[in-house]
Amino acid sequence: MNKAKFVMFIYSLAAILSMVGIGVAVSFIFMAGTDQYDTAGIIGVFACLFAMCLIFVMGFKQKKKFVQAGLL
């Protein structure tokens, strides 16, 4: 596997982890208990959504550079 594909693999892993983070944060919202979990869950969902969007933007920009350079 060349270096360009490895970099894109790392971007895809980061996106998957942020999606998993969204799921964990949503589970905090529906967890029985105090309102502390609700607040942490809502903040976690928005933080992971922001991270996922940022990762996708960076990944697509990097992919465009790799395609223009002929590495992908």
FENRA-V679545 format. One record per helix or strand of 2 or more residues. SS is the DSSP state (~ for helix, > for strand). FROM is the first residue (numbers start at 1). TO is the last residue. Records with the same first field share a line. If there is no record, write none. Layout:
# FENRA-V679545
SS: FROM-TO ; FROM-TO
This chain:
# FENRA-V679545
~: 3-29 ; 35-69
